[in-house]
Amino acid sequence: MVNEQRLKNLGINIKSERLRRSISQEKLAELTNISRNSVSLIETGKINPTILKVIDIANALNVEVSTLIENI
């Protein structure tokens, strides 16, 4: 249960940063070389992205990884 909440928090952080920058899920998927469906699953906490993918997402959103993993 704890891990599920941690994944949800990660997803919330990613979605918040994506929306703050007015980037669509499709554009984020393109920038990170993953599917839009995977972006959606990450943002809803349904899948656990690798640390390398979190780094790719942070780079695409131009934020520090620490911003995305805050409150996890």
Buried (B, 14 or more C-beta within 10 A) or exposed (E): EEEEEBBBBBBBBBBBBBEEEEBEBEBBBBBBEBEBEBBBBBBEBEBBBEEEBBBBBBEBBEBEEEBBBEEE
